[in-house]
Amino acid sequence: MTNLPAEQTQVLLAAKPEGQLQESHFEVRHAPLPEVEEGYVLVRSLLLSQDAANRAWMQGATYKSAVEVGDVMHGYAIGEVVEARGGGFEPGDIVAGELGWQEYASMPATHLARCPDHRPLSQLMSILGIAGKTAYHGLLNVPGIEEGETLLVSAAGGSVGSIVGQIGKIKGAHVVGIAGGPEKCAWITDELGFDSCIDYKNTDVSKTIRQHCPKGVDVYFDNVGGPILQAALFAMNLKGRISCCGAVSQYDSASPQSPAGIPGLIVVKRLRMEGFIVMDFVDQDAQAEADLKQWAADGQIKVAEDIIDGIENAPKGLIGLLAGDNRGKRMIRVAAE
């Protein structure tokens, strides 16, 4: 491993948070670079994804294992191969995988995916990555959306919600977002093209939904859970559809809130409420990538990215993400391409 540093920076989980996440729950440390065993690949991280799910993994196992105290924080990243002892990889190859919150990772070659030749690399994490595919599949392949329907999207300024709303407009829906603060709401309507946006921090969401959605809500894309999900349930039309993508409002709380009206409202309104994970639709990824790439190239989707420099800033970045201060896909630039 010539021309490589002797040490790297890692971010570990120092303590399990029981309430709101703080920087004190993390430890930033220096550690030797890992050895590269037979069948493994040493990868230099370039871009680290930040997702609300990072917080959920601290609570316990979800669709993947929990992060335990003392672990390098789990996280998906894009990186460059610097040494390979298997898997057909060569130095300089761009790959993606669960590299974690660290500058270098030694991974089994079978745990890495080769990235397509696309620049900027950040788009492989935003519009063409998990964010874009989650939005695409979570809207089009879970509830579906028809021309003239009303689509309500929570966390509308986030990595997934910002794309969901734009796809809704492409499909001819009336699109209403929910986000925090007048500036973000103005950005969502003026820049992303939503028809309107509800400021949940400064308005009564239940009342305001009815003002913005006078015909009721046909499809609700839920990123937040809790009281906003409850407000949306009461606004749903008969046989409305709800796509359950996440519950960011509940991950960072010591006392999570479940919405009232379940199952009563679901029965009375004959609602369909379905959860999903983006990997459920891997067999349809090629079509998703082709459509998303074309829509972005045509200007029908504006790609919003929120990039912070430095692995040591990952804790602050995640805390800000949970507070909703990001616009679009938040990621950490660990190293230059």
VENRAUR-V241296 format. One record per pair of residues at least 24 apart in sequence whose C-alpha atoms are under 7 Angstrom apart, sorted by the first residue. I is the first residue (numbers start at 0). J is the second residue. If there is no record, write none. Layout:
i->{I,I}
j->{J,J}
This chain:
i->{5,5,6,6,6,7,7,7,7,8,8,9,9,9,9,10,10,10,10,11,11,11,11,12,12,12,12,12,12,13,13,14,15,15,17,18,18,18,19,19,20,20,22,22,25,27,32,33,33,35,36,37,37,38,38,38,38,38,39,39,39,39,39,39,39,40,40,40,40,40,40,40,40,41,41,41,41,41,41,41,41,42,42,42,42,42,42,42,43,43,43,43,43,43,43,44,44,44,44,44,44,44,44,45,45,45,45,45,45,45,46,46,46,46,46,46,46,47,47,47,47,47,47,47,47,48,48,48,48,48,48,49,49,49,51,51,54,54,55,71,71,72,72,73,73,73,74,74,74,75,100,101,102,125,125,126,126,127,127,127,130,130,131,131,132,132,133,133,134,134,134,134,135,135,136,136,137,138,141,142,142,142,142,145,145,145,146,146,146,147,147,147,148,148,148,149,149,149,149,149,150,150,150,150,150,150,151,151,151,151,151,151,152,152,152,152,152,153,153,153,153,153,153,154,154,154,156,156,156,156,157,157,157,157,158,158,158,161,164,165,165,165,191,204,205,209,221,222,222,223,223,224,224,225,225,225,225,226,228,229,229,236,237,237,237,238,238,238,238,239,239,240,240,240,241,241,241,242,242,242,243,243,243,244,244,247,303,303,304,304,305,305,306,306,306,307,307,308,308,309}
j->{31,32,30,31,32,31,32,102,103,101,102,71,100,101,102,71,72,100,101,69,70,71,72,67,68,69,70,71,72,68,69,68,57,68,253,251,252,253,251,252,251,318,314,315,314,311,103,104,105,105,84,84,85,84,85,86,107,108,83,84,85,105,106,107,108,80,82,83,84,105,106,107,108,80,81,82,83,103,104,105,106,78,79,80,81,103,104,105,78,79,80,81,102,103,104,76,77,78,79,102,103,333,334,77,78,332,333,334,335,336,76,77,78,330,331,332,333,74,75,76,77,330,331,332,333,74,75,76,329,330,331,317,329,330,247,321,250,251,250,99,100,99,100,97,99,100,98,99,100,99,310,310,333,304,328,291,302,288,291,292,158,159,159,162,277,287,159,277,159,160,162,163,163,287,277,280,242,163,242,218,240,241,242,170,171,172,170,171,172,171,172,173,172,173,217,173,174,216,217,218,174,175,216,217,218,219,175,176,216,218,219,220,176,177,219,220,221,177,178,220,221,222,223,178,222,223,183,187,326,327,325,326,327,328,327,328,329,327,193,191,192,300,301,230,230,234,245,246,247,247,248,248,249,249,256,257,258,258,258,258,259,268,268,269,270,268,269,270,271,270,271,270,271,272,271,272,273,272,273,274,273,274,275,274,275,321,327,328,328,329,329,330,330,331,332,331,332,332,333,333}
